[in-house]
Amino acid sequence: MPELGREWVRTSAALGQVREPRARQELVRRRQEALDELERRDPAGFARWLAEGATADSDPAVYVSGDPAAGSDAA
């Protein structure tokens, strides 16, 4: 799970530096895939991250356990 959080933070920083439209589009695609996977693995943890003010550079892996059952009653 930490690798998905690192990917989110890394691509957030990269978006601030990349200007070429195709490269930006690829970064956005990778970010969407990371978010989709984080939400799939732990919907409750993902929702907590969003509710607590998720930002483009905050690490969602802090909230998402990777075990959907683990976060089901923690909200």
ChimeraX attribute file (.defattr): number of C-alpha atoms within 10 A of each C-alpha:
attribute: neighborCount
match mode: 1-to-1
recipient: residues
	/A:1	15
	/A:2	14
	/A:3	10
	/A:4	19
	/A:5	22
	/A:6	17
	/A:7	17
	/A:8	26
	/A:9	18
	/A:10	16
	/A:11	21
	/A:12	18
	/A:13	13
	/A:14	14
	/A:15	15
	/A:16	9
	/A:17	10
	/A:18	13
	/A:19	10
	/A:20	8
	/A:21	9
	/A:22	10
	/A:23	13
	/A:24	17
	/A:25	12
	/A:26	12
	/A:27	20
	/A:28	16
	/A:29	12
	/A:30	15
	/A:31	21
	/A:32	13
	/A:33	14
	/A:34	19
	/A:35	18
	/A:36	13
	/A:37	16
	/A:38	23
	/A:39	18
	/A:40	15
	/A:41	20
	/A:42	22
	/A:43	21
	/A:44	22
	/A:45	27
	/A:46	25
	/A:47	17
	/A:48	18
	/A:49	19
	/A:50	13
	/A:51	10
	/A:52	9
	/A:53	9
	/A:54	14
	/A:55	12
	/A:56	15
	/A:57	14
	/A:58	15
	/A:59	19
	/A:60	28
	/A:61	20
	/A:62	13
	/A:63	19
	/A:64	27
	/A:65	20
	/A:66	20
	/A:67	14
	/A:68	16
	/A:69	13
	/A:70	14
	/A:71	20
	/A:72	12
	/A:73	8
	/A:74	9
	/A:75	9
